[in-house]
Amino acid sequence: MRDVLDALVRAWRSGQTVGLGTVVRTFRSAPRDPGAAMLVTVDGASTGSVSGGCVEGAVYELANEAIGGAHPVLERFGISDDDAFAVGLTCGGILDVFVEPVNRETFPELEQVADDIEAGRPVAVATVIEHVDPARIGRRLVVWPARAAGSLGSEDADRRVGEDVRGLLSQGETGTLHYGPDGERLGEGMRVFVSSFAPRPRLVVFGAIDFASALARLGGYLGYHVTVCDARPVFVTSERFPGVDELVVRWPHEYLAEEIDAGRIGPRTVICVLTHDPKFDVPTLLAALRGPPIAYLGAMGSRRTHEDRVLRLREAGLTDAELARVESPIGLSIGARTPEETAVSIMAQVIQRHRGGTGAGLAQETGPIHRDSDPGEEVVPLVG
């Protein structure tokens, strides 16, 4: 929903009804992730995409029907359908799209949700996409860390689903959950799609060098909240790092230790140590490896430089298992030379670690292009 939020809120504020199609499940080589959305307004304008162009026409028609008063509907598109080629999903994937009417009556909490997303406050929206009682399809529960609004149709369902949704929200995960009709965790009869809008994942770059500037720009483009930290104020300037969310002049290991103590470093944090100087990078890596688990930890330097770092870190008491968490030399082997190419190499490795890719050329592999979760495991962690 994030990609169509501005248009959705404008229509909502004007009192219009729009048709909203949301990808709620994908597997095999489906082109978009769960949460991708397409919006159709009363004047026929469309915003967003659910398939990169493959099935937009079919979803457009369903959205127009929703505007005209049709009930919410869950439709599957893919190679399992005889009409797969008719709607254009020739990529070999399968995706489920939930199409619903949205207006002030069906989604009274939308403005508050939009404000929270804009401010970076965590919020999740849980929507019933399948139910044995058709009247409950489309019901939604908006969940914040300490409260909830709306209802899925019963107090038991609201309580149980709300608890599970908070767990997903804490990890920034979006996906589909299964329950019995009233939220029974071991039952069948209700499917709930959860869109989590957590604060952006963090990219913390230590070392204000040219490579850091390129990495910060790419990290921002990929949706990360970017922090650049260096102890040398002459290098940590807005001229060298335009558009970066945070510029910090501190000794890196001191800043990192404070962020860990404050609970701002976690499983959605990427840390790249580019200082390339033992007096900076060794204590910073030591703090990172003794902190909580994070998404990625990389350190720039040659193999000889890293061998020296490893000796120093071992002397500080780190184990081989802890040291194995450091990616160094940093990045994928793509022949990168320039700062910009190196930034691509690093962020490609971050994506590879997150998504479970091999790093090989797609033409040299077989099987699905998109490495989504198993069809039976429907909760899909998102980077952003």
FENNORLIN-V998660 format. One record per backbone hydrogen bond with DSSP energy under -0.5 kcal/mol. CO is the residue of the C=O (numbers start at 1). NH is the residue of the N-H. E is the energy in kcal/mol with one decimal. If there is no record, write none. Layout:
co = [CO	CO]
nh = [NH	NH]
e = [E	E]
This chain:
co = [1	2	4	5	6	7	8	9	10	11	12	18	18	19	19	20	21	22	22	23	25	27	33	36	37	38	39	40	41	45	47	51	55	56	57	58	59	60	61	62	63	64	65	66	73	73	75	77	78	81	83	84	84	88	93	94	95	96	96	97	97	98	99	100	102	103	107	109	110	111	112	113	114	115	116	116	117	123	124	125	125	126	127	127	128	130	132	133	134	136	139	140	141	141	142	143	147	149	151	154	155	156	157	158	159	160	161	162	163	164	165	166	167	168	168	168	169	172	174	175	177	179	180	184	184	188	189	190	191	191	192	192	193	193	194	194	195	196	197	201	202	203	203	204	204	205	205	206	207	209	210	211	212	213	214	215	216	217	218	219	220	224	225	226	227	228	229	230	231	232	232	235	237	241	246	248	248	251	251	252	253	254	255	256	257	258	259	260	266	266	268	269	269	270	271	272	272	273	277	277	278	278	280	281	282	283	284	285	286	288	296	297	298	302	303	304	305	306	307	308	309	310	311	312	313	314	319	320	322	323	325	326	327	332	338	339	340	341	342	343	344	345	345	346	347	348	349	350	351	352	352	361	362	369	370	374	376	378	378	379	380]
nh = [4	5	8	9	10	11	12	13	14	16	15	20	102	21	40	100	38	24	98	35	96	94	36	23	49	21	47	19	44	41	39	54	59	60	61	62	63	64	65	66	67	68	70	69	75	99	97	95	81	84	87	88	89	90	79	27	77	24	25	75	99	22	73	20	18	107	110	113	114	115	116	117	118	119	120	121	120	197	143	127	195	141	129	193	138	191	134	136	137	139	128	151	126	143	149	124	144	142	140	158	159	160	161	162	163	164	165	166	167	168	169	170	171	171	172	173	172	382	380	194	192	190	183	180	187	181	132	179	129	130	177	194	127	195	175	196	125	198	123	225	270	205	227	206	272	207	229	274	209	213	214	215	216	217	218	219	220	221	222	224	223	226	203	246	205	248	207	250	233	235	236	237	241	244	228	230	250	254	255	256	257	258	259	260	261	262	264	263	269	295	202	295	296	204	298	206	274	300	280	281	282	283	284	285	286	287	288	289	290	291	271	327	273	306	307	308	309	310	311	312	313	314	315	316	318	317	323	324	325	326	327	328	299	334	342	343	344	345	346	347	348	332	349	350	351	352	353	354	355	356	357	364	365	371	372	377	378	176	380	381	174]
e = [-1.6	-1.0	-2.3	-2.8	-2.1	-2.1	-2.3	-2.8	-1.5	-2.2	-1.3	-0.5	-2.5	-0.5	-2.5	-2.1	-2.6	-0.5	-2.8	-3.1	-2.7	-2.0	-2.0	-3.0	-1.2	-3.0	-2.3	-2.6	-2.1	-2.4	-3.2	-0.9	-2.1	-2.8	-1.8	-1.9	-2.6	-2.1	-1.9	-2.0	-2.1	-1.7	-2.6	-1.3	-0.6	-2.9	-3.2	-2.9	-2.1	-1.4	-1.8	-0.9	-1.7	-1.9	-0.9	-1.8	-2.9	-2.7	-1.2	-2.8	-0.6	-2.5	-2.4	-3.0	-2.2	-2.1	-1.6	-2.3	-2.9	-2.3	-2.2	-2.4	-2.4	-2.0	-0.7	-2.6	-0.9	-2.6	-3.1	-0.5	-2.7	-2.7	-0.6	-3.0	-2.7	-2.2	-0.7	-2.3	-1.2	-1.7	-2.9	-1.3	-3.0	-0.5	-2.4	-2.5	-3.0	-3.0	-0.5	-2.3	-2.4	-2.6	-2.5	-2.0	-1.9	-1.9	-3.0	-2.0	-1.2	-1.8	-3.0	-2.1	-0.7	-0.9	-0.6	-2.5	-1.0	-0.7	-1.9	-3.2	-2.7	-2.1	-2.2	-2.3	-1.4	-0.6	-1.4	-2.7	-2.4	-1.4	-2.9	-0.5	-2.7	-0.6	-1.8	-0.7	-2.3	-0.5	-1.4	-3.1	-2.8	-0.6	-2.7	-0.5	-2.6	-0.6	-2.7	-3.1	-1.7	-1.7	-1.8	-2.3	-2.8	-1.9	-2.1	-2.8	-2.3	-2.0	-1.9	-2.5	-1.4	-0.7	-2.6	-1.9	-3.3	-2.8	-2.6	-0.8	-0.8	-1.7	-1.0	-1.5	-1.7	-1.4	-2.4	-2.1	-0.9	-0.6	-2.3	-2.7	-2.1	-1.9	-2.2	-2.4	-2.4	-1.9	-2.5	-1.5	-1.8	-0.6	-1.5	-1.7	-1.2	-3.1	-2.3	-2.7	-0.8	-2.8	-1.9	-3.0	-1.5	-0.6	-1.5	-2.7	-2.3	-2.0	-2.4	-2.8	-1.3	-0.9	-2.5	-2.8	-3.1	-2.4	-2.3	-1.9	-2.1	-2.9	-1.8	-2.0	-2.7	-2.6	-2.0	-1.0	-2.1	-1.7	-2.4	-1.8	-1.5	-1.7	-0.5	-0.9	-2.3	-1.4	-2.6	-2.2	-1.9	-2.2	-2.5	-2.7	-2.3	-1.3	-1.5	-2.0	-2.4	-2.5	-2.7	-2.0	-3.1	-2.0	-1.1	-1.5	-1.3	-0.5	-1.5	-2.7	-0.7	-1.1	-0.6	-0.6	-1.5]
